[in-house]
Amino acid sequence: MLFRMKYINRWALMRNLRPETLSEHTLETAFIAHCLAVIAKRRFGEDINPDRVAVAAMFHDTAEVITGDLPTPVKYYNDEIKAAYKSIEAAAEDKLLDLIPEDLRDDFLPCHRPDELTEKYVKAADKFSALIKCREEISLGNKEFEKAAKSSEKAVKALNLPAADVFLKEFVPAFDVGLDESMK
């Protein structure tokens, strides 16, 4: 089932110059989550397991193989829709867990339902993934992503997470340069 993530396109309500699949998003979010957790652990002494955070990020949107990718403006339109969608996502996650052989299920449960600290870093990585996607589209000349970029950057800055501040300052600028510049 999880291999079906490659068939789900994100940002369905917007014109994309470079389409992004759920698989791409998930892998990139896992890279970012791992980096955030490493920064938090090494620079700020956070008691966090970067590997666990990366794996949780790999699974953070797996329910979408059943639900599809509901665009953010719809998902968070009001509290009623938000609550209903959370319920649908939980049911989809339960279904995915039910597909795993029972003797292995407990090992997959933390991937789908991480602890609070892990979840905090996964959510931060997810916000960075959106910001990076927006900046990529803007760099390709797609002005449709300008408002989403501002909203994403505001969300990243509002995280109140020291590791996120470091990532924004030290890593995000690399997404605005070409290969040659990034190798310097």
Secondary structure, DSSP 8 states (H G I E B T S, - for coil): -GGGGGG-BS-TTS--SS--BHHHHHHHHHHHHHHHHHHHHHHH-----HHHHHHHHHHTTTTHHHH----HHHHTSSHHHHHHHHHHHHHHHHHHHHTS-HHHHHHHHHHHS--HHHHHHHHHHHHHHHHHHHHHHHHTT-GGGHHHHHHHHHHHHTT--HHHHHHHHHTGGGGGS-HHHHT-
